[in-house]
Amino acid sequence: MSSGKFNVGQQVHMIEDRSNIVRVHPDQLAAIYEIVRIVPGERDGELQYHLRNTAEPHMRSASESQLRAV
């Protein structure tokens, strides 16, 4: 597995997907998420991450290019 930009436990923001493949709601852009898992393997050449925000009852998945460090 490739070494990623982010680590488990790190706080991140989601950023707008410039390709518009994945729509991100403005509330998601403002929220702080914690990386809870790095998904093994890559999709489209990018690592995938599972994220959690304490205000949401579920986890989210995001590509490395959809995240930035807090």
Secondary structure, DSSP 8 states (H G I E B T S, - for coil): ----S--TT-EEEE---TT-SS---HHHHHS-EEEEEEEEEEETTEEEEEEE-TTSSSEEEEEGGGEEE-
